């Protein structure tokens, strides 16, 4: 079970790889889960990591945050 859940509503998928790299440098113990809520496809490299969950949704940011909270562990 991860110690940190990061919920990220995203409308700019091209910035996700930079965010992920920064997250890896910031979390020393790598005990996190990243939940991305986006209507777009995300880069394939991010899908390989088991700590990342992707939720496809075209709702507003408040709805994205609620969906992320429902899916966090």
C-alpha positions in Angstrom: 0.0 0.0 0.0 1.5 3.3 -1.0 2.2 6.0 1.5 1.4 8.9 -0.9 -1.4 9.3 -3.4 -1.0 12.0 -6.0 -4.1 12.9 -8.0 -3.3 14.8 -11.2 -6.1 16.2 -13.4 -4.3 16.8 -16.7 -5.2 18.4 -20.0 -1.6 18.7 -21.2 -0.3 15.1 -21.7 3.0 16.2 -23.2 4.0 17.5 -19.7 3.3 14.3 -17.9 6.8 12.7 -18.5 8.5 15.7 -17.0 6.2 15.6 -14.0 6.9 11.9 -13.5 10.6 12.3 -13.7 10.4 15.1 -11.1 8.2 12.9 -8.9 10.8 10.1 -9.0 13.5 12.5 -7.9 11.3 13.9 -5.1 10.1 10.6 -3.6 13.1 8.8 -2.2 11.3 5.6 -1.1 9.2 5.4 -4.2 6.1 4.5 -2.1 3.6 6.4 -4.1 0.7 6.1 -6.5 0.0 8.5 -9.3 -3.5 8.8 -10.5 -3.9 10.7 -13.8 -7.3 11.9 -14.9 -7.3 13.0 -18.5 -9.4 12.8 -21.6 -6.3 12.3 -23.7 -3.9 9.4 -24.4 -0.8 9.5 -22.3 2.8 8.6 -23.3 3.4 4.8 -23.4 6.4 4.9 -21.1 4.2 6.0 -18.2 1.8 3.1 -18.7 4.6 0.6 -17.9 4.8 1.7 -14.3 2.5 -0.2 -12.0 2.2 2.8 -9.6 0.4 4.8 -12.3 -3.4 4.6 -12.8 -5.0 6.4 -15.7 -8.7 7.4 -15.7 -10.2 8.6 -18.9 -12.8 11.4 -18.2 -13.9 14.5 -20.0 -15.5 16.2 -16.9 -14.4 19.3 -15.1 -11.4 19.5 -12.7 -13.6 19.1 -9.6 -15.0 15.9 -11.0 -11.5 14.7 -11.8 -10.4 15.2 -8.2 -13.4 13.2 -6.9 -12.7 10.4 -9.3 -9.1 10.3 -8.2 -10.1 10.2 -4.5 -12.4 7.3 -5.2 -9.7 5.3 -7.0 -6.8 6.0 -4.5 -5.7 3.3 -2.1 
